[in-house]
């Protein structure tokens, strides 16, 4: 009975370590449970906006901020900027607009949106990542020209090698180690702040 209990404990510990249940996640080890996840970089955006606001206005929440939105406000940005007192959600940012005599910091979805980037400094932050295990098998199939010249077992061996190289290896590596060959795609936002404090 004790041996069975010990075996179950060791099997559970092995399963936990294999699936990284007790480990902190990072971008190269996505868990695959959620299709879209908020990126930890968003916390840096909130911290840096509060620091800029404190340096330029004397209060961590008084810097005017214009946030470019599509049809509706982004919930991640809304929660991140909840402490900022002067947030305006706009369809197109306007660098010339002032709030209490101060130029606003701008958050844009596209780094090229700002018309006069000389007067502003920018930095890019990742908002969310999108990752699905199916991305590991959705790559292109390569069919070398040598398949047409080869016959018999050579063709099937070459096809098996190509399938393993293009699809199988990365999926198996993710299933066992939870590692991906490249970073998952991320949605980004650019913070633009006036280059000179007023």
PyMOL commands that set and color helices and strands:
alter all, ss='L'
color gray80, all
select helices_A, chain A and resi 2-18+41-57+75-80+133-136+146-149+153-177
alter helices_A, ss='H'
color red, helices_A
select strands_A, chain A and resi 36-38+65-68+87-90+98-99+102-103+105-108+120-130+185-194
alter strands_A, ss='S'
color yellow, strands_A
deselect
rebuild
show_as cartoon
